Amino acid sequence: MRTIGPRTALCAVLLHPAGHTRSPAMHNAAFEALGIDAVYVAFDVAPSGLADAVRGARALGLRQLAVSIPHKEAALALCDEVDATARRIGAVNTLTLDGGRWIGSNTDWLGAVRALERTTALAGRDAVVLGAGGAARAAVFGLLERGARVRVLNRTPARARELAAELGAGGAGPLEAIGDAPFDVLVNTTSVGLREDVSPIPPGAIPKDAVVLDAVYDPPRTRLLRDAAARGARIVEGKWWLVHQAAEQLRLWTTRDAPLDAMAAAFDRAGT
Ligand code: ATR
């Protein structure tokens, strides 16, 4: 157990409802592994209290705030400065204190990209992103940034078209359009698979040489990932998206490289 003293730095994740978050576990494991005198805690903050919480955190000298559901868009307006990437994605998931100012960033896109890059290069690949919410925006931005071609498919195709047009993805349509063109990389950002053992697409739609990442991390092996593995495709569990986005948060604050294995192990322990 680390000693908490007057110089111990405090960081926090803000989310609502209080639900389970594995962010403190990952960050505290990283602090421990790197010998950083800091603790990461979680605060349940309702949307009506977000502005007060962000102001209060500055007054208290917190060093970094991770903002999670449902605050990622509202937090953008509460930063003193927002980096160009977060502005383009339209959401911040990280506020880092710098000279008394909150600098807003988005590490979700890098989390998705680095999770995929554990298994495949992305330049020149044909990617499909399922969903059109905040996680989809981050994934689409990241894939385009790495030079992939991207189609966005969503239950509500109008949202997919809007997202694709805004971020410059090449195509958009309904989920049923999955079979219309071949692809190498598939990222699911819909919540399908979270509560029920179902997949957003039929197994036969997954090419055997594809790489498939699911943003759903609980269960670790969603129906989509099991279907993909059964087809012979390579799979990346949602855990890695979260671990890599947290690793980038740590780097933003401390400039240190994150101990990925320690963070992944803490992620697993926090889920049991
Ligand atoms: P986030 O910001 O985490 O990405 P979100 O904005 O709530 O979350 O987006 C959830 C995504 O899951 C949406 O793309 C949603 O599709 P719609 O735009 O049609 O609502 C998708 N989704 C949720 N439930 C779904 C279901 N049962 N079948 C297919 N897609 C679903």
Residues whose N, C-alpha, C, O or C-beta is under 5 A from the ligand:
A	BS01	ATR	G131 A132 G133 G134 A135 A136 N154 R155 T156 R159 T189 T190 S191 V192
